[in-house]
Amino acid sequence: MTESVKLASGDRVILCVSSASGVYAGPHARTREIISSLGLEPLIYEGVRLSVREGSLDREIRDDFYSAHLKVILLDVKQGEPLSDNWALPEVAHIDKRQLLVYASSNVTPDEIKRLNLPVNVMLVGGEEEFVGLLRNQLSQLMR
């Protein structure tokens, strides 16, 4: 955590969630509220799978992703969905790892996470309460 980017009021934070389950981000109110309460600008995309790259939303997400000071990925999949089916995962290779936080729901196995070969530790969260609490704490620690 000490190597992470420092955030200042007005900085943009993007959250990309592959599943549109609404378990953690929907209807985005709590996550958006936490990010906003720290003076940060929330950019939240739920249900952004790899197939989004072929549509008109790709440019919007890409612009927001690269302009954001901090990128947050939540790996939350429904049974039978591949963990790698998240719009943001291929972009990880092109960003500074200090600008990245990755969370995974408890239904994701350590082996699945390991296969993604991510440059940061992935934090497992047991549900929405744990996710928003951990996100709030980590964002607070990153504020300058």
Number of C-alpha atoms within 10 A of each C-alpha: 10 8 9 16 17 17 21 14 13 13 18 22 25 23 24 25 29 27 23 18 15 14 13 24 24 17 13 17 10 15 23 20 16 19 22 16 12 17 16 21 19 20 20 20 21 20 19 21 19 17 11 15 15 9 9 9 11 16 13 9 21 15 10 18 24 15 14 19 21 25 25 21 23 25 26 25 23 13 9 6 11 11 22 18 19 25 22 24 19 12 12 16 11 8 12 13 17 17 18 20 21 19 19 23 20 15 15 17 12 12 8 12 17 11 10 12 9 14 13 12 14 17 16 20 22 12 14 17 12 14 21 20 13 15 18 17 12 14 18 15 14 16 15 9
